[in-house]
């Protein structure tokens, strides 16, 4: 399953359960099939550099999902066509932020991905 597919499945199945770091770790752990014995090393590897926010997720950039964060930073997905999405988007006490484009302001250069190697 793709990263976006895993994000979608987790957030739809358990709205307002995952904070950003929890979602990132769970998604990448499942995507790379990381076992319990490698979890601590993988967590250190994954969070050694900053991770992109959900505004860079394909769910928001390509497929039109909205992400709402509760007071504790936990996320839920809402389809842009839904009444709940429109209700949240109209609230004046919430900040609505558009999904970000795929490239950073780096003169068009794309970042290279780092690869997790078990036992590292």
C-alpha positions, -999 to 999 in steps of 0.1 A, spaced: 0 0 0 12 35 -7 21 61 19 -11 81 10 -31 49 12 -18 41 46 -24 76 59 -60 75 45 -67 41 61 -54 51 95 -71 85 97 -104 72 84 -104 42 107 -95 63 138 -103 100 135 -86 122 161 -64 93 173 -31 102 156 -9 133 161 14 141 133 45 123 146 25 92 156 10 90 121 43 95 104 59 67 125 30 43 121 27 49 83 64 45 76 67 15 100 39 -3 82 52 7 47 87 -6 54 75 -35 76 96 -25 106 94 -50 135 94 -43 172 131 -51 175 140 -23 151 115 3 162 137 24 184 165 26 158 139 33 131 123 61 151 157 77 157 165 75 120 131 88 109 130 118 132 167 127 128 154 152 103 122 172 102 93 154 85 68 171 61 34 181 74 1 169 60 -1 199 37 25 180 16 6 147 17 -9 134 -16 -42 132 3 -44 170 5 -24 180 -26 -39 156 -51 -71 140 -38 -88 169 -21 -89 157 15 -90 182 43 -72 176 76 -86 190 108 -65 191 140 -82 190 174 -69 209 204 -44 182 212 -30 181 176 -47 149 166 -60 146 130 -91 136 112 -98 135 74 -127 152 57 -135 150 20 -137 185 4 -172 177 -9 -186 170 26 -209 192 46 -186 188 77 -156 200 56 -176 231 45 -187 237 81 -151 236 94 -138 257 66 -163 285 74 -154 287 111 -136 319 119 -118 305 149 -99 280 126 -71 288 103 -75 272 68 -43 265 50 -40 252 15 -20 221 6 15 230 -5 30 224 -39 53 194 -44 86 214 -47 102 236 -21 117 269 -30 151 253 -38 155 265 -74 135 235 -87 158 209 -71 140 179 -56 152 165 -23 165 130 -24 150 104 -1 169 86 26 166 49 27 162 29 60 185 0 62 176 -25 90 203 -30 116 217 5 109 
